[in-house]
Amino acid sequence: LPAVLWIYIGYCLKIKRNLRCHQTMLRAVFLLLAAAATAATSAFNVDNKDWNHGSSVGLTTFPLVPHREYVTRRERERRHLGFIEEEMLDEEDIAPRPHRYGRHLAGKQQLGALYQGYGTHYVDVWVGTPMPQRQTVIVDTGSGVTAFPCSECRDCGESYHTDGYFIEASSDSFEQLSCNDCERGRCSTWNNQQVCRISMSYQEGSSWSAYEGRDWAYVGGPHDEPLESGISITQNSQGSSSSNGDDPYHASDFAFQLVFGCQTSLTGLFKTQLADGIMGMDNGNNAFWRQMSSASAVDERQFSLCFSKQPEASKEGTLAGTLTMGGVDPRLHETPMVYAKNLHATGFYTVRLRNIYLREGGGQTALSEDLLKVRRISISENDLNSGEVIVDSGTTDTYFVSRLATPFKEAWKQVLGTDYNHNKVALTNEQLDALPTILFQIEGDGSNVDDPLAPNLAGNLDPANPRDVVIAMPARHYMEYSAKEGLYTARFYLEEGSGSVIGANAMMGHDVLFDIDNQRIGFAESKCDYFELTGLKPPSSSGGWDDSGSSGGSCSW
């Protein structure tokens, strides 16, 4: 075919020399270029077939341009090549619309948007049939129960929360668990009936009570609208089929029967928080991720949390990260994922800290180019891990044992010349970014590559333990800003008697994988930008999600 086309081009140039022939010649040139591109692509795929675990999936770049602009460009190109109007195809035939979300996630995984509450991050859970009701829940790796206020709740913070109470009677599929089916609760009398009763109280004074119920639910999806098709019980009775997990309009494909706490009373912060309830994500039998996995809605017993930070949170929803159920999405990562050992097979996600450092001059990433600016805090490993250290996404701030207070404050003063405290302070952006970055060195799980220059590994920072994980907590994460006062407050605390918590503000800027079966926790630095990843735009003023893309640029997956 190429030889024939070349002969025809020569015939047009040297013999025929009329406009129609030149138009056809230009088409021939176009076909030759397309053939060359196809051949080059085929060669690339053959040469690179095994680079990604035997898969032929390589690097793909998708243009982020609106469909109408894409069609217009193709029409211009075809006119330039000499096609007449009668030969032009219909719009959809000219350029079939590319899928707006690029390459699907591997296996059965689901991607969802996270929103910022008052220091915590929450996700949408849509519950009930035929029309799901939205309940926003704090994603909490330190809790084992999912719960939110139901219709019998009185004075349960409806004016503070994003949504009204869940109305059991409005769902055809809701069922109250009998005493023979209690999961987390215990059989108790409530409202003259036997229910599975759950009560939770917390050290800071908050508490709630609930009875156990079961209903169909899905996580994520469009923030302000239930999916028009609702939840198909028949479709999901055996778990989701192969579906595009990063498409919010397919979220109901991952629906499953969720056992949750129907709250009837609550006090303290549960009443005044922005989110309606709580999503239990610890390593327990009733955790949300475990119920989803047991229903075969996702393939792997994994989930990952990617938190970003916004200056303020609104009741309408402030996007602040990404939740991946059933695995991890490497497209989010700016550095390779490295793994810390999870010390316990059940319960809290527990790690062992090797060291804590202060890095002079700040910086957002864990990689330290000048080790002379990194100061190790003088504390023994046993003292640092007194009472164990957990990773808890439901705790807003980071709390460490009081044994760290004196050496930490001494190092802080040596670096800055000022005392570390929690007094409110005015800072310019330059002053904020110049504050020290806190570095946590966490024991690795043994699978990390021994590379002294690898980001997020100890490497030359600790030659004796080069494959330990290092995560950075820059000042923009531990200094909380009050827009009302225009002041900052330090939210890294050093006053616990026993036990430490790596909270949500230390997790920010990382995609954190909780890998249950491999008993490890992965960390990769990330912007955690849900809309950049999916190609969607934030919800418009009309409440819908815009999938038209941006007006320019490209995104490499």
Beta strands, then each sheet from edge to edge (+ up, - down):
strand 1: 61-63
strand 2: 110-116
strand 3: 121-127
strand 4: 133-140
strand 5: 147-149
strand 6: 175-176
strand 7: 186-190
strand 8: 193-201
strand 9: 207-219
strand 10: 256-267
strand 11: 277-280
strand 12: 302-307
strand 13: 319-325
strand 14: 338-341
strand 15: 350-351
strand 16: 353-359
strand 17: 374-376
strand 18: 389-391
strand 19: 398-401
strand 20: 437-442
strand 21: 469-473
strand 22: 479-482
strand 23: 487-490
strand 24: 492-496
strand 25: 500-502
strand 26: 510-515
strand 27: 520-525
strand 28: 554-556
sheet 1: 1+ 28-
sheet 2: 5+ 10+ 9- 3+ 2- 13+ 12- 26+ 27- 14+
sheet 3: 5+ 10+ 9- 3+ 4- 11-
sheet 4: 5+ 10+ 9- 6+
sheet 5: 5+ 10+ 9- 8+ 7-
sheet 6: 15+ 18- 25-
sheet 7: 17+ 16- 20+ 21-
sheet 8: 19+ 24+
sheet 9: 22+ 23-
end
